[in-house]
Amino acid sequence: YDFTFATGAPQKQLQSLRSLSFIERNENIVLLGPSGVGKTHLAIAMGYEAVRAGIKVRFTTAADLLLQLSTAVSVVSAPSGRS
C-alpha cells in the first residue's frame, strides 16, 4: 500500500489495518469517506496482504452486497408454494 497516497489518514491506524489483526479478532472494518480518498486502494491492499498470509478473501462493492442481501431475503421470504 502506498501510504503517501493517503495524506490525511492516520499512519498508526493504517499500520494496524495492514497487520490484519482485526481478522484474528473476527472483527469487520468499514472504510468510509468521500470519493477519491483511497478506500478501494486500501481494501485491495489489505486483501492482497491477507492472500499472502494464506487467508481467503472476497471483494465486493457495497451496492453488490446490498443486492445479494436483498436477493437472499427475497428467497427466504418467498412462499414455498405448498399448501
Steps between C-alpha positions, in 0.01 A plus 500: 500500500633841407459684828598832341177475299285538813632832626218554751488146640651428843814296430474304827149387410605402148788292638257329738271411210793368300584259783160333437454458876131587457461169314649303789251674732210414262427870455369681194620834371308762308684754288313829477586820321439708192584386151868493413658471845628143454241272661506250214879521476529420871244216481683337210834540678363331813351223287836450333675481839240249622549278194875512556432385857296204371160649583212471253352833401197628315469848358163657430351844478237631740249505213566135414484399865161668541375328185615160630335563839178615335493189279563273799217662696266462201583130469445438870178704504353349181202270547600137461198418283388228739151486648 
